[in-house]
């Protein structure tokens, strides 16, 4: 009988101390500053570009900053390579470049654009470039339903 009473007291003794320690560690792990509810970034935006013998046309040519996917169609008779670049304090900064786009084919160029003016330039000199004006930040994607 004494053995059972002693065993019961041993189990009861450290159990509350262990339980309190676990609860304190769990409460410390749930610090509210670690999981701030930051707004979502803007929804990615699609822009189309068409390369013809006359030049490059972009639609829309003006939009807000954020992640952009440029879908480029080559309607010329030769392969094209396009570069998206921006002017930054009197020097050109190359942002993104496509691979060779065959005649009649398409390519995709994805970039996170800042609010400045960009140029979409073809490798060939006889194709006129397009200017893209990126304005202030687009609104947050917060509370937008049915996004993939």
N, C-alpha and C positions, 0 to 999 in steps of 0.2 A: 504494500500500500504506500509506503514511503517513497518508493521508487517512482510510482506514477505521479504523486504529488510534486516531487522534485522535478520531474521531466516537464510537467505542465508549467511550473514556475519558470523554468529555463526558457521555454518557448515564448512565454508571455513577456519576459524581460526585454530581450533585444528586438522583438518584432515591432513595437511602437517606435523605437528609435530608428530602425531601418525604414519604416513607412514614412516617418516625418522627413528623413533625409531624401527619399525618393520624391516626395511631394515638393520639397524646396528646390531640388534640382530641376524638376519639371516646370515649376513656376518661373525659374530663372531662364529657362530655354525659350519661354514664350514672351520675350521682351518685344514690345510693340514697335520699337524703332527698326528692328531687323527686317520687317515685312511691310514697308511703306506701300501705300496704295498709289503708286505712281500712275499717271495717265498713260494709256496705250499710245504707241506711235501712230502717225497717220496711216491710213489704209494705202497700200501700194497702188500706184497710179499707172495706167497704160497710156503710152504715147506712140503714135504711128509715124513712120518716116518712109518716104518714097524716093528712091534714087532713079532719076531719068537722065536722058542726055542733056536736058536743060539745067539740071541741078537737083538739089535735095530739098524736099518740102517736108515740114514737120507739122503735125496736127495733134493737139493744140500747140502753139508756139510759145504760149505763156501760161504758167501754172505755179502752184505753191511748192515750197521745198519739201523734201522727204524722199522716200524710196520710189523710184520710177523704173518702169520696164519699157524700154524703147524697142518696138517691133519694126524691123527694117525690111523693106521689099526692094530688091534690085530689079528694075525694069529696063536696064541697059543691055547692050549686046556683049559686054565684057564683065569679068569678075571685078568686084569692088571690095575694098577694105575701108571701113569708116572709123573715125576717131572722134570721141566726145572729149572736148577740152575746154578749159576756162582761162580767162585772162586774170592773172593774179599779180598785182604790182609790177606791171611792165614786163612780165614774162608769161609764157604760155605753160600751163600745167596740164599734162595729159592725164585724163581721168580713166577712161576705158576705151578699148579698141576691139573691134570685131575681127573675126578671122575672115578669110576670103569668102565673099558671098557670090555664088555663081549666078549667071543670068537667069532671071525668073525665079530665083530662090529667095528665102527669107532668113533673117538672123535675129537674135534677141540680145539686147545689151541691158544689163541691170546695174543701177547706180543709186547711191544715196546723195542727192543733189542739195547743195546749199543755195541760199538766195543770192545768186550772182548771174551774170550772162555767160552762156555756154555757146560753143560752136560745134556743129556736127560737120566734120570735114571728110571728104573722100580722098583716097590716096592719089587718084588721078587729078591733075591740075585743071583739066577742062570741065570738071563738074563743080558747079558753084555750091558753096557751103550754105548751111542753114543756121540761123541764129535762134537760140532758145533763151527766153527770159524767165528765170526762176525767181518768183517773188517770195514774200514771207512764208512762214511755216504753215502748212495745211492743218486743218483742225484734227484733233485727236480722233482715233477710231473707237473711243470709249462709247459703250452702249449701242454699238452697231451690231445688229443681229445677222445671223446666217453667213458669217465669214468662214472660209475654210480653215 
